[in-house]
């Protein structure tokens, strides 16, 4: 059983992480663009790849643009350290 203080810390850590991820995603610009659009082979939508630097580490970000109930939305598919150097055609 998780002690209540641990449950609160876990919740706060998750909320802070989600908030920070959203900030990084919302701050992406053309200079962060790496590749896309690519067709998603599993489900309808387009995949776009971006990169950014956080604390000296290159971060790979994959976003998906899809449609739900006639409205386009963006989903974050990946957000992790890049496995390989990314190419930024607009830098």
Steps between C-alpha positions, in 0.01 A plus 500: 500500500626847409508742790286805439805732492652281225175512306502881515863520391431264210201709389694826525795353307269375224318833475824697489641266236190531281504880541869524404454269200214720379720809534774343290252385235327840485839672457599297191567705188615447143862477619405192708351321197685179405267297274143452381226481428504122482191285469424300813481138388299387806222759528391804295711809551832666423824460695741789545846487659669778694799541723603731779780524752439460871794529738747429218313190383332474159135399547296325228133600484246326277158658464193366326234718342172316478129577491244425768136592442601729212755690711876476438702421810867441580619201701849454638618155394865518614705728723842356588873530450579473128637162393696669222584860405203671335520701178340846519446626143387847610793588727 
